Amino acid sequence: MQMSSVRNPVADLRELGIENVSNVFYQLSPEKLVEQTLAKKQGVLADTGALAVNTGQFTGRSPKDKFIVKDDLTADTVNWNDFNIPVSAEVFDNLYKKITAYFAGKDVWVRDCYACADQDYRVNIKVVTELPWSSLFAYNMFLRPTEEELDYMHTDWTVIQAPGFLADPAIDGTRQGNFSMVSFSRKTIIIGGSAYTGEIKKGIFTILNYVLPHDKQVLSMHCSANQGDDGDTAIFFGLSGTGKTTLSADPARKLIGDDEHGWTSTGVFNFEGGCYAKCIDLSEEKEPQIFRAVRPGALLENIQFFPGTNTIDYTNCAITENTRVSYPLTYIENALEPSIGGIPKNIFFLTCDAYGVLPPISRLTPGQAMYQFISGYTAKVAGTEAGITEPKSTFSACFGAPFIPLHPAQYAQMLGEKMRLHQVNVWLINTGWTGGAYGTGNRIRLSYTRAMISAALKGQLDNATFHPHPVFGVAMPDACPGVPAEILDPRNTWTDKAAYDEKTKDLATQFIRNFEKYAAAADAEILAAAPKI
């Protein structure tokens, strides 16, 4: 048996029930993992030096196939719903035996890493995979222990991913062949039937969203974060495609992280050691830091090349719109090390409103902030799914419903307490459409969005005059440095004012209907922040 380390991970695998494997590749360097991937013809090099792979059938997460074991630990604490689907411990145990037996006779890649940059909350993770590039993803995305730390690291959580292992729904209690299953009692995540690396990332995010708020009184957040030269921290909440990664990668500020953070009594810390950025329409002009991070060691997923070349065609979505690249945080020139910041002074809720209704920037009261946080609104444009010709609204509680095991009200209450205690400014930023809905209006210029965020961060809007939106009630500034005044009130940008009013009423109705399921847990201040039709 070939061993690739002076350490002996075979004993660790045996403890997990993984025996009789062909070769164990432990803690390989990115260079070696790339070399193995190329040798196995599982990927190719782009002309930037980044490794490009295809994740196969699944090019995104499969939320209907994500399960949590319902046992004495979780029965009364997890918010069981369409994202937190219960399975019995027996179902998990049986699948665990099958997936560990599946590795017999196969090569196995093992990586020790950890989550949470704040050492007080560190979670050590062992990632076991059947593909070398999956181990490269784990290297990029999680925090990397030193050689000295590896000698005495104790594993807190284990992730086992086997894309080639398919469950039998008739026997195994799954919906179909693929699955992602979490056992909080066994501190283990098993992933089968899918090579999409985001399942590894979001599996760990899910467990942190339980452990930190429930056990450590730390608010876990689906957000990006950065820090100014004077130490001021800003955080950006938003669903996929709203600009969370793009807007936090600001050359004028230090990047703390692009997706997952915790908020303690003293500040904010990154859960991860890397970034997982969307690649669709990536350009050096719009997103220079991300563009330049696509270099040796970075892992591209499901991209296409220009015909006859190894030059990436970022506009090509033939495989999926969800093209991705993962890379270590250190690939961003001004990344903060360690990735820990102070108490946030500004919070930005990002939404890509494809209806063209919401203002490009508005200031929120605490009640409005809680309402928007629980709502977690964005609208996807047409074309991402067959048959969709109109924008499609998405409401995802706390801007991350698929990853939050506890009731949304618990996260919202913690955020509300922190906002009030620290008197944080909260802003709603629409990175979507203006002058009409998708198909009629235009996407708000990224340069304008950056200017608005910059003005808020520099305090240039502190003494500005505002007026309320007639339906949503949010405060819209009358002027903002670097931004044409006429676009700050969205109604002004529509030629057909009656059409704007009608579309606004429609969106407001969607907000109100969506919030009905949370109303019982909301206080009067939050309920008063609902749109007024």
N, C-alpha and C positions, 0 to 999 in steps of 0.2 A: 504493500500500500504506500502510495506517495504521500509524504507530508510536506507542507509548505511553510512550517513554522517550527521553532524550537519548542513552543508550547504544544500541549497535546489535547486538541479539542475532541478527539475521539471519545474520551471519557465523558465529556460534556454531552456529546450526541447520544452516548449510551444511556445517560441519565434521562434523556428526552425520549428514549425508546427507539432511536434511530441507530440501527446496527447493520453490519455487513455491507457497508457502502464501498464503492470502488475506490475513489480518491476523495480526500478531504482537503479543500483549499481554504486555509484560514488567514483572514486579515490581509488578503492580497492587495498590492498597490493598485491604483487606478491604471497605471501603464500595463501591468500584468493582466488585469481584467479585460482591458481593451484588446490586448494581444490574443487572449483566449477566445473572446467573442468573434474576432476576425477569423481566427483559425477554424472555428466551428461554423463559419459562414452564417452567423446569427446577426451580423451587422456590417456596416461599411463606414469608412471614414469620409466625412465631408471635407471640402477643401480648406476649411478652417481648422481641421484637426480634431473636431468633435466626433464622437461615435454616434452613428444614426442606426436605430433599430425600429422594428415594427412589432407592436405589442399583440398582433394577431386579432382574434375575434373581438376582444374588448379594448376599445380605445378611450374608455372612461370608466368611472366607477359604476357599479351595478347596485344601487341602493336597495332594490327589492330583494337582493340576495345577501343582505348584511344582517347577521343575527347576534343576539346577546343571550348568554345562558341565564335563564331565570331560576334563581336558587335562593337560599336564605339571605344571601348578601344583597341581592339585587331586586328581589320581588317587590319590595315596598319603596325602593329608592329610584329605580329607573322609570322614566316616563315612557311606558310602552305605547308604541304607535306604529305608523307605516315605515318609520326609519329605524326604530328600535324594536325589532321583531323577536319575540321570545322563542327560545328552544330549551328543551330540557337538558340537564347535565348528562343524561344517558345518550342523547343524540350527539352532543359534543364529544363525549368519551369514545363512542364508537367511531366517529369520523377521525378523531385524533389517532386512534390505533391504525386506521387504514392509511392515513396520509403519512404517518411515520414509517409504516411498513413499505410504502411506495418507494422510499429512497434506497431500499436494499439493492445493491448492484449498480447504483448510479453514482456519478460524481456529485459532491455536495460542496456548496460554498457557505462559509460561516463567517459572520462579522460581529464583533463586539463593538458597540457604540453606545451613545446615550442621548437623552433628551433633557432639556431645561438648562440654560446657560447659568442660571443662579444655582450654585452648588448646594444650597439649602434644600432645593426641590429636585435635585438630579434623579433621573430614572435610568438605570442601566438596562440596555436592550441587547439581546442576542438575536440576530437575523439569520435564519437558515433558508437558503434558496437553492433551486436546481439550475439556475442560469447565472453565468458570470456577470452579465450586465445588470441583473437585479441587485447583486452585491455592490456593483459600482453605484447604483442609485442610492443604496443605503449609506455608502461612504459619503456621497455628495450631500445627502439631505439631513443626516443626523450628526450630532457632535462627535468629534473624533478624540478618543482617549490617547494619552501619551503611552509610550512603550512601558514606562514604569507603572502606570495605572493598570495596564493590562495584566500585570502579574498578580494583582490582588482584587481585581474587579469581581463583584458578586452580581449575578444576573437578577434583575428585578422582574423583567418581562421578556417573554420569548415570542418571536414572530416566525412562523413556518409558512413559506410560500412554495407551492408546487403547481405551476400552471398546467403541467401534464396530467395531474390527478383530477379526475372527474367523479363527483358524487353520483350515486344512483338515487334520484328523488323518491322512487317507490320504496326504497329501503332506508335511506339515510335521513329523511325528514327535511330535505331541502326543496326549493322551488324548482331548480334545474341543476345542471351539472356543476356550475360554478357557485362559489360561496365564499363569504368572509365571516368568520365566527369568533366571537370574543367570550372568553371565560374570565370574569374578574376574580373568581375564587382560585383558579389555577394560574392566573396572571399569564395567560397565553392567548395568542391570536393565530388561527389557522386560516390560510387562504388557498383555495384550490380552483383550478379551471380557468384562471385569469392571469395573464402576464402583465396586466396594466399595473405599473409601479405605484400609482396613486393609491391603490388599495393598502399598500404597506404604510405609506405616509399617513393616510387618514385613519387607519386602524389605531396607530399610536396616538393621533390627535383625539380620537374618540375616548381612549382610556384616560388621557390627561384631563379631558373635559368632565370626567367623573371624579377622578382621584383628587385633583387640586381643589375644586370648590367644595366637594363633600367632606374630604378628610383634612385639607390644609387651609381652608378659608381663603384660597387664592382664586381670583376671578380669571378663568380661562377665556380666551377671546380669539375669534377668527378674524384677525386684523393684521395689517402691516404696521411698522413703526419706524420712525427716524428721529434724529436729534440734531438740533442746531448748534452753532458754535458756542452759544452761551449756555448750553446744557438743557435747553427746553425740549421736551419730548412731545411728539405728536403721534397719534394713532389713527389708522384708516380702516374702518370696517367696510366690507363690501363683498357681494357674491362674485363668482367667476365672471370676468368680462367687464367689470365696472371700473377697472383701473387701479386696483389695490397695489399690485406689484409695480406697475408703471409709475404711479404718482409718489410712491415711497422711495423710489430710486431717483433721488434728487441730488445732482452734483454739488449743490450748495449745502447739503445736510448729510450727516453720517447715517448709514442704514443700520438699523437694529435688526430688522427681519422683515420678510415679505408676506407672512401668512398666519403664523400661530404664536401667540404670546400669553404670558401670565401677568397679572397686576397684583402686586403684594402691597403691604403697608408702606413700603419704601420706594417702589418703582415698578418698572416694566422689564420683563426679560423674555428673550426669544426661546421658543421650544426647540428650534432646529439649528442645524449647522450649515444649511444651504437654502437655495431658492428653487422653486418649481414654476417657471414662468411659461405663460402661453406664448406661442410663436407665431400665431396667425397674423399676417401683415406686419411682422416685426421689421423695423428699419433703423438704421444708425441715426437718422435724423430725428425720429420721434422718441426712440428709447435707446440712446447710445450705450448706457451701462449694460443693459441686458444683451444688446447686439454684440458687444465686445466680449461678453462672457461665454459666447459660443465658440470655445477653443478646446485644445486638448484636455481631456478629463471630463468635459461636459457630455451629457447624455441626451441626445435628441430622440424624440419619440414621434413616429408616424408622419414625418415630414416627407416632402418630395423634392427631387432635384430637377433643375432645368434639363431637358432632354440631352443625353449624350455627355453630361458633365457630372461633377460632384459638388456643384454649386447649389446651395439651398434655395428653393423657390418658396419663400415665406408666404406668398399669396395663394399657394396651391392647397386646397382643402379636399383633395380627391379621396383621401383616406378618412379624414375627420377634420372638423373645425377645431377640435381640441388638441392641436399639435403642441408639444411641450418640450422644454429643455430644463434639465436639472444641473446644477453646478454648485460648488462650495461657496459659502458666503464671502470667502476671501477673494473670489473672482470679481467682486465689486470693490473698486479702488478705495472708496471711502467707507467701507463697512466698519462698524464699531466692534472693537475686540477688547474684552468679552462683550457679547451682545446684550448688554444690560443698560437701561436708561432710567431716568428719574420719573417722578410723578408727572403724568401728561398735563400739559396746559391747554391743548386743543385736541378735540376729537372730531374726525370727519366721517360722516356716513355717506358712502358713495353709492349712487344708483345710476344705472344706465336706463333712463326713462325713454323708451322708444316711442312713447305717445307724444312727446314734446310738450308735456303739461307742466312739469315741475321746474322751478327757477334754477339757473345754473349754480347759484350759491344763495343760501339763506341761513339765518341764525335761529337756533331752536331754544325754547325754554326747557327746563328740566322735564316738565310733563310731556312736551312734544318729543324730546329726545327719547324718553322711555317708550312712547307710542311708536316712534319710527324704529327703535331698536327691536321691539317685540315683533313689529310687522316685517322688517327685513325685506323691503321691496326692491325689485328691479324688473325690467321688461326686456325679454329677448326679442331679437329682430326676426323677421321672416326668413325662411330658407334653411334654418338649422334642422327642421324636421319636415318630412314629406307632407304636402298638403297645407302647410301653414303659410298664409299670405299676409296676415296681419300680425302686429306685435303681440307677444304672449306674456302676460304678467306672471311673475314668480314672487311669492311671499315665503320667505324662509326665516323663521324665528331666530333672532340674535345673529342674523346674517350667516347662519351655519346650521340649520335645523338637522341635516343628515348626520351631524357629528356630535350632537349634544344629547347625552343620555339622561340628564336630569330635566325637570320641567323648566321651560323657558323663563318662567317667572322668577326662578331662583337666580339665574344669571342676571336678569333685568334688575332685580332688587339689589344685588351686589354692585352693579354698575351705577345705579341711581344713588346709592349711598356714597360711592366714591366721587361721583360728579358733584354732589352737594358739598361734601366734606372739603374738597380741593377747589371748588368754584371753577370748574373746567368749562371752557367755551366749547359749545357743540354746534357743528355746522352740517347742513345737508347739502351735498354737492351732486348735481345732475351732470354726469358725463355723457348723457345721451343726446337727444335731438332738440332742435330749436327751430322755430319758423314753421312748424308742422310736424306730424308724426313721420315715422320711417316711411320712405317712399315719396314723401312730399317735401319735408323739411331737410335740414342738414345736420350732421353731427357737430356738436359744439367743439370748436377747435381746442386741441390739447394745450396749445400755448395760452389760450384764455383761461382754461381750467387751472393750469399751473400758476398763472398770474393771480387768480382769485385765492388759491390756497396760500400763495406767498404773502399776499396782503393780509390774510387772516393771521398767519404765523408771525408777521412782523408787527402786528397790532395796528395796522393802517385802517382797519375797519372799526376799531374800538370807539371812535368818536363820530363815525359816519351816521347819516340819517337813514332810517329804515321805514318801510311801510309793509303792512301785512298782506299776504296773499288772501284774496277774498274767500277762498274755499278751504285751503289747507292751513291758513293762519300763520304760516312761518314768516319770519321777518326778512324782507328782501332789501338789500342796500340800494340806495339811489345812485351811488357811484362807486367805482372800484378802480384803483390804479391799474393801467394796462389793459383795461377791458372796455369796449364800447358800451356806454350807458344804456343804449336802446335794447341790448339783449338781456339785461338784468331782470326785467319783468317779462316773463315768457309770452304773455298775451300780446305785448307790443310787437313781437316778431311774427305773429300770424297775420296773414292778409285777411283771412276770414275769421273775424272775432267771434261770430256766433258758433263757428265750428270748434274754436278753442274752448268756448264755454261748455259746449256739449261734451267734448272729449274730457274736460276736467271733471264734469259731473259723473261721467262714466267711471273714471279712475277712482274718484272719491267713493263711489258706491262699492267698488271692488275692495278698497281699504276697509270700509265699514263692515262688509260681509266677512272678510278674512278675520277681523279682530273679534268677531262674536265668540269664538272658541276660547279667547283669553279674557274676556270681559269680567268674568266672575272673580279672577285673581288680580284684577287691576284696581287701583284706588281712584278716587274722584279726580285727582289732578291728571292722571293718565287718560281717563275716559273723556275728560274735557278737551283733550288735544285731538280728538277725532275730527276729520274734515266736516265742514258744515255745508250741507247741500241746500 
